[in-house]
Amino acid sequence: MSNIGSYEGRLKNFDWSIAEKELGYNKGEAINIGWYCSDRICEMGKAGKTALIWEGLGGVARQYTFDDIRVNSNKFGAFLRSLGLKNEDRVCLFMDKIPELYIGFLGVLKIGAIAQPLFSAFGDESLHVRLDNAETTAIITQRKHVSKVRRIIEKSPYLKHVIIVDHDGKKPLKDREMTFNMEEYEEPKDFEFFPTKAETPSVLHYTSGTTGQPKGVKHVHYSLISQYLTTKWVLDLLEDDIYWCTADPGWVTGTSYGIIGPWSMGITQCVMDVGFSAENWYKFIEKHKVTMWYSAPTAIRSLMKAGDEVVKKHNLSSLRHLASVGEPLNAEAVIWSEKVFGKPFLDTYWQTETGSIMLTNFPGMKIKPGSMGKAFPGITAAVVDTKTFKPIQEVGKIGLIAFKPGWPAMMRTYWNNETTYKSKFTNGWYLPGDRAYIDLDGYFWFVGRDDDVINTGGHLVSPFEVESALLEHEAVAESAVVAKPDEVNMEVVKAFVMLNAGYEADDMLELKIMNFIRKKLSPLAMPQEIEYVKTLPKTRSGKIMRRLLHAKEWGEEIGDTSTLEDDE
Ligand code: PRX
């Protein structure tokens, strides 16, 4: 029997207070995610239970109990307080998937500050833009990443503290830099968490849109309510589970379901901070007897590509339940997983903005491979017409995915960008910007994005960000960036480039341009291909029509271009 039991049964009289009750939270009282994920679990008698099993490069491994998590996050909190940091200050976590990232995240929340996790592979510019937008006061990082911070520190006056968690005491520290060793720092006596309330900001995750700079999605401590219950009912975690979420906490899956969900339930989770290979992954599952595995379609397709033989070399019988998120999970991948692991990956759909799972396949529900399943109880979901924004009644007709606002983990705004936040709502619906249809049985099927954002391997890339980086190169006159199809990543980034006079369109220049933008972008946003063009298709008023280039890449009908020529 799964945690959710009967899906239909749960829909009746559903109320988020179910989660409030289970968490012992009463409206109006303090609710602090940091406390819920560590102190409360200890108070429930699970102080000695393993919370984190961690493995890094070269076979290094560390383990932490819930009490270790409690103590060490208190140390983080006390240290940050000693620097004068306080509630609502933004504190960036810029680390690989090391224990300090997971524990530091809770420490930041415990003092009521806002955790701003950023993917450690970000280049200087990607980092700077996000710190600048949030006016981040402190950054917690590692020795290996500090050079990036040093390159932007002069233009970051708001950034007062650069905290290095693994300093070896050898290299001299520069301006604003300091060290913090979680293991050696003295345990604070009588540490008290900041009494954050339901609507106190908790996490700021940056996400890319079509235009403009990345947007900071602001979440609040009350998001715990959704994250806890979706973890329980969808990821179906049980007391003795060994859970593995493969996402990096630089992205929302890695915090909502890689920290908050499992630890608020007191579940043991494991983390592997080693690059991807099918062999490594299977070994990890076998060694730690992983029972619940939450991953992403690109990883699953990569495993599929590695073949069935490597699966057979390992004993993966511990696996009980599998789920996936981030991009379309094709039917083949679901069927393949059923064949090789004996159970299908259940697709879940949500966003940085939604904070928690919205559409999903539930344990025990009939799975239709390729479908995203149905709405989580308490979520009113529809597919609405693109013009009237009213729910489409016709079965199978494509429209926009829409949700009625009001679930606990919904973003509260985009940081300093209320206008864009408001633009996401129409006719009383929150529109995530995706197209889908609903079948006869009420299952949702993903069709595509409704904007130019590229989803490569589950990571959203803004064409605008890549185009802006390209335009800074002296040879580039104009550029347009679109997705092109890819077997494993579904989509990869392709750039069309028009050169300034006097530049030769050759491989040497392509290499130079690539090296130039590499320093500005995250590796995930790097184009896989640059195509030189003499002109770019434009509307009458000169806006580049990415959609035409996109259609060509995907071998789609271009259709009536006269309408495309008009500005929208
Ligand atoms: O386009 C949808 C796609 O990823 C977008 C959200 O990306 P992000 O905010 O980075 O969060 C990813 C992890 C929660 C969505 O708007 N997406 C997410 N899940 C699915 C998906 N597309 C198809 N199927 C999914 N299951």
Boltz pocket constraint, residues with backbone or C-beta under 6 A from the ligand:
constraints:
  - pocket:
      binder: B
      contacts: [[A, 207], [A, 252], [A, 253], [A, 324], [A, 325], [A, 326], [A, 327], [A, 328], [A, 329], [A, 347], [A, 348], [A, 349], [A, 350], [A, 351], [A, 352], [A, 353], [A, 372], [A, 432], [A, 433], [A, 434], [A, 446], [A, 449], [A, 455], [A, 458], [A, 459], [A, 460]]
      max_distance: 6.0
